[in-house]
Amino acid sequence: MESGRQRTLNVLKRSGLWFGCVLTAMALFSACMMLAPPFHWDWDGYVLVYRITSILALPVALLFLPAVLRFRQASAPQMLAILSSGVLVGPVALVLWSQVMIWHGANADMVWHGDPEVGFGIWGEAKYAALVGFLSTTLYILSFRALGVAKNSR
């Protein structure tokens, strides 16, 4: 039986680990985004992409946090559920957000297809959101197992 103090420490460990993985995934994603055309690498551009990524990714990560806290053991089915839902939560949130923008009067063609000069709309962004979700959940699962966070979580 787990004491209340030990349970609180385990929740703090898991949520801190998750937050660190999300920040790391955002940094990796921002670096990848700066290397993709039409962008070119510079520090100011990296900081801008990181800020925009954090504005979009952190609220979605907070929506996903209850699922992270729900699964306390490192069994394969639970980790597969975390991985699959972590990959899907970002694109689903973007599609829902886009639909709300359209309901509030945004140009549907611009929302779905994006600016012609940039080259991608919501579908391209959804692919990037899935990439951030994959990176963060994979980092979380690997760290979760490597650090043994789940050893005393039963």
C-alpha positions in Angstrom: 0.0 0.0 0.0 1.3 3.4 -1.0 1.3 6.3 1.5 -0.2 9.6 0.6 3.3 11.3 0.7 4.8 8.7 -1.6 1.9 8.9 -4.0 2.3 12.7 -4.2 6.0 12.4 -4.9 5.3 9.8 -7.6 2.8 12.1 -9.2 5.2 15.0 -9.1 8.0 12.8 -10.6 5.8 11.7 -13.5 4.4 15.2 -14.2 7.9 16.8 -14.0 9.2 14.1 -16.3 6.4 14.7 -18.7 6.9 18.5 -18.7 10.6 18.0 -19.3 9.9 15.7 -22.2 7.4 18.2 -23.8 10.0 21.0 -23.5 12.7 18.8 -25.1 10.4 17.7 -27.9 9.5 21.4 -28.6 13.2 22.3 -28.8 13.9 19.4 -31.2 10.8 20.2 -33.3 11.9 23.9 -33.5 15.3 22.9 -34.6 13.8 20.5 -37.3 11.4 23.2 -38.4 14.3 25.7 -38.9 16.1 23.2 -41.1 13.1 22.6 -43.4 12.5 24.8 -46.4 11.5 27.7 -46.8 13.2 28.6 -43.5 17.0 29.0 -42.9 18.8 28.6 -39.6 19.2 31.6 -37.3 18.8 32.1 -33.6 16.1 34.7 -33.8 14.0 32.4 -36.1 14.6 29.5 -33.7 13.3 31.5 -30.7 10.3 32.6 -32.7 9.4 29.0 -33.8 10.0 27.8 -30.2 7.6 30.5 -28.8 4.9 29.7 -31.4 5.4 25.9 -30.7 5.1 26.5 -27.0 1.9 28.6 -27.4 0.3 25.7 -29.3 1.9 22.6 -27.7 1.8 23.4 -23.9 -2.1 23.7 -23.7 -2.4 20.5 -25.6 0.2 18.8 -23.4 -1.8 20.0 -20.3 -4.9 18.3 -21.9 -2.9 15.1 -22.2 -1.5 15.3 -18.6 -4.4 13.4 -17.0 -3.7 10.4 -19.2 0.0 10.5 -18.2 -0.9 10.6 -14.5 -3.5 7.8 -14.9 -1.0 5.2 -16.1 1.3 4.5 -13.2 2.9 1.3 -14.4 5.2 0.7 -17.3 3.3 -2.2 -18.9 3.4 -2.5 -22.7 -0.3 -1.9 -23.3 -0.4 1.2 -21.2 2.7 2.7 -22.9 1.2 1.9 -26.3 -1.9 3.8 -25.2 0.1 6.7 -24.1 2.1 6.7 -27.3 -0.9 6.5 -29.6 -3.0 9.1 -27.8 0.1 11.3 -27.5 0.5 11.3 -31.3 -3.2 11.9 -31.9 -4.0 14.6 -29.3 -2.1 17.4 -31.2 -3.6 16.9 -34.7 -7.1 16.5 -33.2 -6.8 19.7 -31.2 -5.6 21.6 -34.3 -8.5 20.3 -36.4 -11.0 21.2 -33.7 -9.4 24.7 -33.2 -9.6 25.2 -37.0 -13.2 24.3 -37.0 -13.9 26.9 -34.2 -12.0 29.5 -36.2 -14.2 28.8 -39.3 -17.4 29.0 -37.1 -16.2 32.4 -36.0 -15.8 33.7 -39.5 -12.3 32.8 -40.6 -11.7 32.1 -44.3 -12.1 28.3 -44.6 -9.7 28.0 -47.5 -7.0 29.9 -45.7 -7.5 27.8 -42.6 -7.4 24.4 -44.3 -4.9 25.2 -47.1 -2.8 28.0 -45.5 -0.9 30.9 -46.9 0.3 30.1 -50.5 3.7 31.7 -49.7 4.4 29.4 -46.7 3.1 26.3 -48.5 1.1 24.4 -45.8 -2.1 24.8 -44.0 -3.7 23.0 -41.1 -2.9 19.6 -42.6 0.8 20.3 -42.7 0.6 21.7 -39.2 -1.2 18.6 -38.0 1.7 16.5 -39.3 4.1 18.7 -37.3 1.8 18.4 -34.3 1.9 14.6 -34.6 5.7 14.8 -34.8 5.9 16.8 -31.6 3.4 14.4 -29.9 5.5 11.4 -31.1 8.8 13.0 -29.9 7.4 14.0 -26.4 5.6 10.7 -25.7 8.6 8.6 -26.9 10.9 10.6 -24.8 8.5 10.2 -21.9 8.2 6.4 -22.3 12.0 5.9 -22.6 12.7 8.2 -19.7 9.9 6.6 -17.6 11.4 3.1 -18.1 15.1 4.2 -17.8 14.6 6.2 -14.6 12.3 3.6 -13.0 9.7 6.2 -12.1 7.1 3.5 -12.0 8.9 1.2 -9.5 7.0 2.4 -6.4 3.9 3.6 -8.1 1.6 0.6 -7.6 
